[in-house]
Amino acid sequence: MGRHIGSIIDDSRLRGLSNEEAMRYSRHILLPEIGVKGQERLRAAKVLLVGAGGLGSPLALYLAAAGVGTIGIVDFDIVEASNLQRQIIHSTGGIGKAKAASAGERIKSLNPDVDVVEHMTRLTSRNALDIIQGYDVVADGTDNYPTRYLVNDACVLLGIPSVYGSVSRFEGQASVFHPKEGPCYRCLYPAPPPPGTVPACGEAGVMGVLPGVVGAIQAGEAIKLIVGSEGSLIGRLLYFDAWGMKFRELKLEKDPLCPICGENRSIHELIDYEQFCGLKPSGADEPIEALSPHELKARLDAGGPIQIIDIRAPQEQALAEFPGARALPPMQVAGHAGELDEGIDTVVLCSIGQRSIFAICALREAGYRGRLFNLAGGVNAWLRDIGEGKADNEGRS
């Protein structure tokens, strides 16, 4: 079972349960591992969810159902139709609503006794410490490396445990990083992968039930931290293959050379995480111009010459074609720079407008001097704002 980890909730914060609470949480109270005192700890606990998406949905619902007293939600995004395949806390009627507000409403409808704190903002190095301090546990439901490293570093600096989860396609991971008890995220992943090598969910896809499984595991680990337990995922990485229906486990060790939690740490404050993750490429020193879907549509309707380069993978293009665009793999874009007409404006697009930035930088570094634009938000934004069947660029390049 592993060593026992005591509760992170001090007994001075506890108060007795009402008759209504005792009835509501009776199935918890029957468990000797939780009992009345454990339920009181859950009610006293404050848990911050970073992200109200695929992982944040089951996290929020199960923590609210379990009686966690305060649930904070950090999310600056809005609900879109493509979210509903896996983000079960939201509904069709909530499309266009802020995710934090949508999730908050659902939590209150499930358990009115939960205090919901909505942080409708992007978590950054400037606000992370202010937002996270005061919470007992942070549950990381993010889908990008800069925010994962930011959450980890902020939690280590504040001495707060974080419950980690990630999903892609059919595979998920979960662990618990407790600065006082075991390794942190940097011990597991000292450096992020090269930019563009790991596609985001909006580019690679994800099986809808996968974040439900991983998010439920995260919720379970948060509850165990609050009530105290054996068998925590501290020092262990749980790997789940939903398609093969297999679980594997990897033992994690604290890295004595870790720059944030090691013996001679070099990180003492939050840093620029986009730069750390290589998301500020050298070729981006010159500002990259962007066109919104409506601006690109207006230019196409005007009939002027324009070149469009589509760097999406074949399966992405099959999902949503962009007629008239020239398909080039991102790693080959620079090699084709000499084939492009520098006298014609060029628009580079991908699914969400991130990989296209690196393709533009690669073209600049290859010596291309024509005017380059990024399609802001990528093809996903085009489909959302313009709709299918309107990307008619035939014969205009």
N, C-alpha and C positions, 0 to 999 in steps of 0.2 A: 504493500500500500504506500510505502514511503513515509518520510517523517511528517509529524503533525505540524501544521502551520496555524498559529493562533489567529483569532479574529482580528481584523484591522480596526474594529469599532470598539472604542473604550466604553466600559460599563457605565461610566458617569453619564452617558448620553441616552441610556435606556429608560423607558417608562412602561408601566403595565399596559396590557392589551385590553381593549373594551370587549364586551360580549360579542358585538358584531364582528370585530376583527378576529376574535378567537374562532368564530364560526367560519368566516371567510377563508382563513388560513389553516383550518383544522387538519388538512392532509399533510401540511408541513409539520404542524405541531406534533402529530403522531410519530414522526420520525425522530428517534432519539438523537440523531446527529444534528438536528435542527432544534426541535422543541420550542418551548415558549421563549426562552432567552434568544435563540437564534432568530426567531421571528421578530422579536423586539430589535435585534441588531439590523435586520433587513429594513425595518421601518425607519431606523435612525440613519441609515446609510444614504450617501449621496454619490451617484454614479453619473459620469459624463460620457455620453456617446458622441464620438467624433464621426459624423456621417449618419444620415437617416435614409440610407439606400438599402442594397440587398442584405448586407450584414446587420446594419442598424435596425432593420425592420423586426426580425425575430428577437434581437437583443432588447429592443424597447418593449415589445409585447410581453415577453416572458419575464422581464424584470418588473414591469408594471403589475403583471398577474401575481408575481411572487411577493409583492408588497414593499418593494424598495421605495423608501419615503420620498426621495428627490431624484429626478432624472433630468439631467441637462442634455440638450441636443445642440451640437454645433453643425450647421449646414447652411450654405448660402444659395443652394440650388433650388430650382422649381421642379415640380412634378411634370413629367412628360409621359406620353402614352407608352413609349418603349421601356419605361421603368416598371410598368405594372406586371410584366412577365415574371418578376422575382421580388420586387419591393412591396411585399404584401401589406405593409402598414398603410399604404396609400390606396386610393380608389379612383375609378374613372371620373367621378364627380370632382376630384381634387386636382385634375390636370390644370396646370397653370398656377397652382397655389404654391407658396413657399413650402419646401419639404419639412422644415422645422415646425411650421404651423400645422401642416397636415398631420405629421406624426404626433404633435402635441394633442390635437383634437382626438385622435384615435386612442391615445393613452388615457386621456381623461374619461372617454366613453367606456373604456375597459375597467378602469379603477379610478373613481373620482377622488380618492384619498391621496393619490400621488401628486406631489408638487412638481410641475414641469417648468423648466427654465429654458427658454428658447434663445439661442445665440445665433441670430441670422447674419452670420458673417463668415468670411474665410479665415481659417486658423492660420496665423502667420507668426513669424519670429517676434513681431512687435506686441501681439496680444495674447500669445499662448500661455505664458506664465500667469497673467492676470485672470484668464478664463479658467485654467485648470486648477489653480490653487483653491483650496476649500472643498474640493471633491475628494472622496475616499478611494475611488477606483476610476480609471479611464478605460473605456472599451473602444479599441481602434477598429473602425469599420471603413477605413479609407481605401481608395483604389489607386494611389500613386505613391511613389517612393519619397518625394520631398516631404509630404505630410507624415509618412510613417517615421522617418528619421526625426522630424520635428516633434512628434508626439513622444517618441522614445526619449529624446534628450530632455524635453521639458519635464517628463515624469521622473527621470533620474535626478535632475537638479532639484526637484521638489520632494523627492523621496516617496512618490506615489506609485503603486503597482499599476501596470497596464495589461489589459487582456487583448492579445493580438489575434487577428484573423485575416486571411486573404483568400481570394478565389479567382480562378481563371479557367474558362472552358469547363472541364469536368473535375478539376483538381482544387483542393482546398488545404489550408494549413491553419493551425491554431497553436498558441502557446500562451504562457503567462510570464511577463517580465517584471520581476519584483526587485527593485534596487537593493533591498536589505537582505534578500534571501537567495538570489541567484543571478544568472546572466541577464543581459539586456539585448535589445534587438541588434545593436552593433556587434555584440559578441557573436551572434548568428550570421549577420551579414555586415562585415566590416566596411564594404564598399557597395554602392548601388551598381546595377548592371549598366552597360553602355547605353546611352540614350537611343531610343528607337528599336532596341532589340527585344523588348518585352511589350507586346501590344496591350493597350488598355482593354477593359471589358467591352467598350463600344466598338473596338476593332476586332477582337478575337472571338467575342461571344462568350456566353456562360449558360450552363444548364440551369434552368430556373430554380430547381429545388436545392442546388448546391449551397448557395448562401444561407438557405434556411437551416441546413444541417450544421454548417460551420458557425452561423450566428447563434444557434441554440447551444452549441458547445461553449461558445464564449459566454453566454448568459449563465450557464452552469458553473463555469469557472469564476465568474464574478460573484455569484451567490456563495460559493465555497470560500472565497477570500473574506467575505463579509461575516459568515458564521464561524469560520475556522474549520479546517478539515485536513484529512490525509488525502494523498492521491492527487494533489494539485498538478497542473501542467508546468509548474515552475521547474526549469531545468530539463524540460522535455518539449520536443516539437512533434505534434500530431499531424500526420499527413493522411488525407482522405482522397481516394479515387472513386468518384461517384459512378463512373461508367463501368469500372471493373469491380465495384463494391468491395474495396479493400482499404483497410487502415494499416498504416505503418507508423513506427515511432522512432525518433532519433534523440539520443541523449545529448543535452547541451551542457557545456561547461562555461564557467565564467572566464573570460579572457583577461589575464593579468595585464595585458598590453592595451586593453580597450581604452580609447581616448576619452570616453565619458564616464565609465564606471570602473576603470582599472586602477592599479596601484599608484601610477603616476600620470593621472589624466591630464590631457592637454586642452580639453574643451571645458570651459568654465561658464560659458554663456551661449545662448542660442545664436546660430550662424545663418548665413544665406543658404537655404537648403536647395533652392533651384540651381544655384551655382555649384554646390557640392555634388548634386546629381547630374551635372553636365547639361542642364537644360538652358544654359545661357551660352550657346556655342560662340566660338571666336568670330565666326562670320556674321554674328548678329550684332557686332559693335555698331554697324550702320543700321539704323532703324529699318525694320521690315514692314513694308506697306501691306495693308490688308484691305480686302474688299468684302463687304457683307454680302449675303446671298441676294438681297434686293439690288445692291449696286452692280453685282455681276449680271443679274438678270436684265437690268436696264441697259448695260453695255451690249449684251447679246442681242437684245431686241432692237438696238440702234443699228446693228449690222456692221459695225466697224471691225477691222481685223484684230484678232486676239488669239493667242496660243494658250491651250489648256493642257497641262501635264497632270495625269492621274497616277499617283504612286501607290495606290491601294493594291492589296493582294488580289489575285483573280477571284477568290470566293467573295471578297468584299464588293468587287465590281459586279459580280453576278447578282448580288443582293440588290444593288441599286446602280444601274448604269448611268454614265454621264456622257451621252452621245457627243461625238466630235472631239473628245479629249484623247490625247495620245497617252497610252499606258506605258509607263516605264518603272521597273523595279527601283526602289529608292537607292539601292547601292550602285545602280548603273546610271543614275541621272547625270552625274558629273561627266561621265564618259561620252555623253551625247550632247554636251554643251555646244559643240561646234556645229551641230545640225539644226540648232534653233536660230531663228531670225531675230537678231538683236534690235531690229527696227520696229518690231511688233511687241506690244505688251504681252507678258506671259503670266498666267495664273497657275499656281501649283496647288493641288488639292489632295487631301486624304480623307479619312472618315471623320475625324474630329478636329482637324486643324493643328495638330502637334507635329507629326512626322514631316509634314510639308514644310515646316520651318527649317528643319535640318536639311531637307532637299534644296531649299533656296540658298542656305549657307554653303552647301556643297557646290552649287552652280557658281556662286560668287568666287569661292576659292579656286574653282577651275578656270577662272578668268572671264566668265560671262559678264558682259557689261550692259545687257539690255535691262529694261525695267521689269522687275519681278513683283508679283503680288501673291499673298497667301489668302486662300478662301477662309475667312473667319468662321470657326466652328465646323469646317469641313462639309462633306456631303450630307452628314446627319443634319446640320443646320439648314442646308439647302432644302432637304426634304421636308423639314419642319416648317420653314418659312415660305417656300415657293411651291412645293408639292412635286409629285412624280410626273414624269412625262413632259417637263418643261425645260429640260436642259438641252435645248436644241441648238447646237453649235456647228452643225454640219456645214462644211465648206467655208468657214470663216477664218481659218488659220492659213 
